[in-house]
Amino acid sequence: QLQLVEAGGGLVQPGGSLTLSCTASGLTVDSYATGWFRQAPGKEREGVSCVSSTMRTGYADSVKGRFTISRDIATNTIFLQMNNLKPEDTGTYYCAGDRSRLRGCSFTAISRYTEWGQGTQVTVSS
């Protein structure tokens, strides 16, 4: 059974950086796709980025050029490096696993993701 634990959230000023981590247990991170999602108060959960088992990546237009997704097989962890953070990046960030084995990854097809972490809060404010 796949279990995911996020870490790395916090309070940061606009223009700052944070790196979120998503550590998996039960499966190796190269055997399924991982997505990062976020949810702001009063808003729907939205996809931010994803990485497939073969390291194909995708980014929402709102974070392209600022966020980078990566993985470390040795620690079974997926990272989301977030640079030049903006107040609109504020929200609870979740990682999730897609074990459908479909080609590539999708950060818009939320229904494909069946295992979710507990979330980590990111607040961008001066």
C-alpha positions in Angstrom: 0.0 0.0 0.0 1.3 3.4 -1.0 1.7 6.0 1.8 2.8 9.6 1.2 4.1 12.2 3.7 4.7 15.8 2.7 7.0 18.2 4.5 8.7 21.6 3.9 5.9 24.1 4.0 6.1 27.3 5.9 5.8 31.1 5.8 7.9 32.9 3.2 8.0 36.4 1.8 7.1 37.1 -1.8 10.0 36.3 -4.1 11.3 33.7 -1.7 11.8 30.0 -2.1 10.7 26.7 -0.5 11.3 23.1 -1.3 8.5 20.6 -0.5 9.2 16.9 -0.2 6.9 13.9 -0.6 8.4 10.8 0.9 6.8 7.5 -0.2 6.5 4.1 1.5 5.1 0.9 0.2 6.2 1.5 -3.4 9.2 3.0 -5.1 8.8 6.4 -6.6 9.8 5.2 -10.1 6.9 2.8 -10.2 4.0 5.3 -10.4 3.3 8.9 -11.3 3.3 11.7 -8.6 1.4 14.9 -8.7 1.5 18.0 -6.6 -1.7 19.8 -6.0 -2.7 22.9 -3.9 -5.8 24.2 -2.4 -6.4 27.7 -1.2 -9.2 28.6 1.3 -12.5 28.7 -0.5 -11.1 27.4 -3.8 -11.0 24.1 -5.5 -8.0 21.9 -5.4 -5.8 22.5 -8.5 -2.9 20.7 -10.1 0.5 22.3 -10.0 2.9 19.7 -11.4 3.5 16.1 -12.0 6.2 13.6 -12.8 5.7 10.2 -14.4 7.5 7.0 -13.6 9.8 7.6 -16.6 10.5 11.2 -15.4 8.2 13.0 -17.9 7.1 16.2 -16.2 4.3 18.7 -16.5 3.6 22.1 -15.0 0.6 24.4 -14.7 1.0 27.6 -16.6 0.8 29.6 -13.3 4.0 28.0 -12.0 6.0 27.2 -15.2 9.5 28.6 -14.9 9.2 29.0 -11.2 8.6 25.5 -9.9 10.7 22.4 -10.5 9.7 18.8 -9.8 12.3 16.2 -9.2 12.9 12.9 -7.5 15.5 11.0 -5.4 15.2 7.3 -5.8 17.7 6.7 -3.0 15.4 8.4 -0.4 12.1 7.5 -2.3 11.2 11.2 -2.3 9.6 13.6 -4.8 10.6 17.2 -4.4 8.9 20.4 -5.5 11.3 23.4 -5.7 9.4 26.6 -5.6 11.1 29.9 -6.5 9.9 33.4 -6.8 6.9 32.7 -4.7 3.8 34.9 -5.0 1.0 35.5 -2.6 -1.3 33.6 -5.0 0.8 30.5 -4.4 -0.5 30.3 -0.8 -2.4 27.2 0.0 -2.2 23.6 1.3 0.0 21.5 -0.9 -0.6 17.8 -1.4 1.3 15.1 -3.2 -0.6 12.2 -4.6 0.1 8.9 -6.4 -1.3 7.7 -9.7 -0.8 4.0 -10.1 -2.9 3.7 -13.3 0.2 3.1 -15.4 -1.1 5.4 -18.1 1.6 7.0 -20.2 3.1 10.2 -18.9 1.5 12.1 -16.0 -1.4 14.6 -15.7 -1.9 17.3 -13.0 -5.4 18.0 -14.3 -6.9 14.4 -14.1 -7.3 14.4 -10.3 -9.4 11.3 -10.4 -6.3 9.3 -11.5 -4.7 9.9 -8.1 -5.7 7.4 -5.5 -3.3 8.0 -2.7 -2.8 11.4 -1.0 -0.6 12.8 1.6 -1.9 14.9 4.5 -0.8 18.2 3.0 1.7 20.9 4.0 0.8 24.6 4.4 2.6 27.2 2.3 1.9 30.9 3.1 3.5 33.6 1.0 3.1 36.9 2.7 5.1 40.0 3.6 
